[in-house]
């Protein structure tokens, strides 16, 4: 049976290892997500109450971590929202429903804590089944006015967003030093950096947007 619980300090090494294996070569040759996990915990926007691990047979096989983000309305009002990432399931346990259980648990807990909106960047194929929709449908854009295809929004409370235009601002916790991440990765057990088709898919998705209209 899958156990979902808050991460403890004793879990940290396992979480970083699972994250590294889950993301290595998926979006780029190598990955930086395990370094992001490491640095995110110390940021003021990190939300420990929404830091969960998935445990199976006494071993950590997945995790999800949340930070604060913000939406700014046209009149300047700021609305605090959530974003998550990385969300990881060990490769050998993927496509078994564990990631879905982990996310649904986190959504319920976030709603209990009073949060009503989650904004993420990810593949729609992975998240529309979890209730996420295009940011365009909620009139949520970036500062440049664009509606990225990969920017997805989920209301934890129906009607939390009322159609007014919002500009999304990610947490600075998500900004990492790529060179520092590379140096950290070099201290770990070597993994082969390879090209995979998923990297081209990610490039296309991350550089496309939903048109007006």
N, C-alpha and C positions, 0 to 999 in steps of 0.2 A: 504493500500500500504506500502511495506517495504521501509524504509528510511535508507540509509547507509551513515554515516558521520564520521568524525574524533571524537575520544573520547575527552571529556572535563573532567576537574577535578571533575565536578558534577556527572559524570557517574561512577566514580571509584568504589564506593561501590556496585552499581548495577552490574558492570562487574565482580567483585569478587564473588558476590553471584551467578550469572548465571554460571560462570566457575566452582564453587564448585558443584552446582547441576548437571551440565553436566558431570562432571568427577567422582563424588563420587562412589566408588566401581567398576568402569569400569576396571581399570588396576591393582589396588591393593585394599584391604579393606581400605576405606577412600580415600583420594587423597591429592596431594600437589600442583596441578596446580593453585589453587586460591592464594597460597602463592607465587608461581612463578610470577604470574601476578603482585602481590604487589611489589616484589623486582625488577622485570625486568625494570620497568619504570625509576629507578634511575641509571641504568647501562649505560656507555658511548656507548655501542653497540646498545642500543635501538633506534628505528627510529620512532619518534612521528608522522611523516607524513604518516606512514603506520600502524597507530594504529586506527582501525575502529570499530565502533559499528553498529549493526543492530537494528533499532528501529521500533516497530510495535504498532500502536495505542498509541503512546506516551510513550511506555515502552521499555527499552533495553532488547532484547531477545537473543543477541549474540555479539560476538566480535572476532577479530583476531589481533594479535600483531606480529611485525617483529623485528628481530635483524640482525646485520651484522654477517657474518661468513666468512670463507676463504677457498680457494683451493690453494694448493701449487704444482707447477709443478716439474718435475724431475730436471730441471735446477735451481730450487729455486725461480722462479718467483711466486709471490702471486697474486691471483685474488680475489677481494672482491665479495662476493655473499650474497644472502639473505637466512634466514631461518625464519619460522614462528612457532608459537605455544605459548600458547595454542590457538586453534580455537574452539569456543564454541557456541552452540545453546541450549537454554533452553530445557529440555527434552520434554515438552508439545508442542514444536514447531518444533521438529525434523522430518525429512523425508517429508518436505514440500517444499524443494528447497531453503530455506533461506540460508543455509550454502553455497550452490553453488553460489548464487548471491553475497554473502559476499566475497567469495574467488575470483570470477571473477572480481569484482570491485577492489579488492586489487591488482590483477595481472596487470590490466590495468594501475592503478596508479603507480605501481612499474616500469613498462616499461616506462611510461612517465617521471619518475625521472631518467631514465638512467640505471636501473638495468636490467641484462639480464639472470640471473640464480637464481633458487630457489632450495635449498636442504633441505629436511625434513626427519624426522623419523616418519613413520606412517604405517597404514595398507594399502597395495596396493589396497584392495577392496574399500577403501574410496577415493583413490586419482588418480587411473589410468584414471578414467573418467574425471578428471580435467587436463589431459595432462601430468601427471607425469609418468616416466618410471623407471625401475630398474637402480640403480647407475652403475651396470655393463655395461649397454649399452652405458654409457658415459665415461667409464673407470675412475670412481670416487670411490676411496676406502678410508678406514681408515688407520691410521699410521701402523697398523699391517698387512696391505695388503689385508684385507678381504673386501668383498662386502656384507654388511648386507642386508638381504631380506627386512628389513624395511626402508632402506635408499633409498629415491626416489629423482629423479632429474627432474626439468622442465626447459626448455629453454624458456625464455620470448622473445628471439630473436633467430630465427633459425640459427644454426651454431655457436652459442656463444661458444660451446665446440667442439673442432675439433678432438677428439679421443685421444689426448695425455693423458698420465696418470696423474691424479690429486689426491692429498691426502686432504681429507676434515678435517677441524678443526671447531668444533662448537664454539659458543661464550661462554665465561665464564659466561655470564648472565644466561645461562641455568643450571649452577651448583648451587644447593640450599642445604642448611643445613636441612636434613630431620628431625632432632630433633627440630630445630627452627620452621619448618613447622608444626610439630605435636603440639607444644605448642601454636602456633597461632590458629590452628584449634580448640583447646580446649577452646578458648575464644569465639567461635561462637556458634550459636544455634546448639544443639546436633543433629547429624544425625547418624543413626545406621551403623556401619561398618560391611559389610557382604562379604561372598565369592560369586562370580558369575563366570560362565563358561568363560566369556570374559577375566578374569584374567589369566586363563590357556592359552587361545588363544594368549594373549599378551606375555606371557612368552615364548611360542614356537616361535613366530615371532621375538621377540627381541633377541633370542639366536641362530637364524639360519642365514645362509649366502648363497649367490649364488656362486656355484663352478666355477672354472676357466674352460674355454673352450666354 
